[in-house]
Amino acid sequence: MTISEWQLLAKVISGIQTQDQLAAASSLDISTLSRQLKSLVAKDMISKTAVGKDKRQLIYQVTDKGLRSNQQADQLYQELTANVFNHWTDEEQQLLKILLNRLEQSINRIKI
C-alpha cells in the first residue's frame, strides 16, 4: 500500500464513502482518485457497492483486510516517528511543524 492509498483508506474508514466526498476531502482530481480507489479495491482493502436508481453512484467501505492494513501502517508510522524524533525536544518538534506549515503555505501561494 502506498502512502497515498493509506491516506485515502483512512478517509474511507472515517466514513467518507462516495467519490465526490473523497475528492473534496483529499483535494485529488477525479482521475487520480479513481486510480487509487481501483487499486485499493483490487488489493481488497475497500469494497464498492453501486447504489441509486441507475446504480451509477458508488459507495466505498473498508474491508477487514483494509482495517488490518491500516492498523499495521499506523503502528509502523508511530514507530518510525518515535525513532526519528527520539532525541528531539517537544519544542524542536513543534518548531519543525510550524516551519513545514509555513513552507506549504508559501508553496501554495505560488501561481504557476
N, C-alpha and C positions, 0 to 999 in steps of 0.2 A: 504494500500500500504506500502510495506517495504521500508527501506532506499535504499536498492539495486535496487528495482524496480523504485523508484523515480529517482535515478541517471541514470538508463537505459532509462527511459521515457524522461529525459532531453536530452539525446543524440539523441533519435528519433526526438524530437522537433527541435533540432538544424540542422536536415537534414541528419543525418547518418541513412540510410534506410535498408541496407542489413545485413544479419547475419555476413558475413565476415567483413564488415566495423565496425559493432558493437563490434565484438570480438576484433578487433585490437584497437579500441578506448577505450574499457573497460578493456582490459587485462584479460578477463574471458575466461575459457575454454568453448568449444562448448557445452558440456552437461549442464553446469551451465547456460550459456546464453540461451540455448533452453528452459530450465525450466522457467527462468524468463520471457522470451518472451511469452511463453504459458500462464503463469499466467496473464500477462498484457492483452493478447488477451481475456482470459476468463473474466477478470474484465471490458472489453470493454474500456480499456484505449488506446489501439492501435488496428489497423486492419492490416491484412496481405493480400496481393494480389500476386497470382502466375503470373510470367511473363516469357518470353523467349519461345523458340520453344517447349521445353518439359515441360514447366510450373513447373519446379523444383526450380527455383530461386524465393525467396520470397522478396517482398518489404513491409516494415513496415511503417505505417503512424499513426500519433496521431489522436485520435478521439476528438470530442468536450468534452466528459467526461474526457478524458485524459488531455486536456488543462486546464479544470476547476480544476481537482485534482492537477495538477502540480502547478497552481497558488495558490491554497489553501495551499499546502505543502510549497511553497516558502514563503508565508506570515507567516505561523506558525514558520518556521525556522528563519525568520528575527526577529519575536517577541521573540523567545527563546534566540537568540543570544543577542538581546538588553537587555533582563532581566539578562542573565548570566554575561555579561560584563559591566553592568551599572556602576559599581564603579571601573572599571579598566581604567587606563590611556591608551592613544594610544601607548605609549612606552611599557607598560606591555603587551598589546595585541600583539604588534609586536615581542617582545621577546618570547612569547609563540609560535607564528608561527615559528620562527627561530628554537627554541628548538624541536618542533614537527617534523619539516623537517629534522633536524639532526638525531633524533631518527629513523625516517623512513629510512633514508639513511643507518644508522648503521644496522638496521634490514635487509634491502635488501642486504647488503654485506655478511651476514652470509650464509655460504653454509652448508646446512643440508643434 
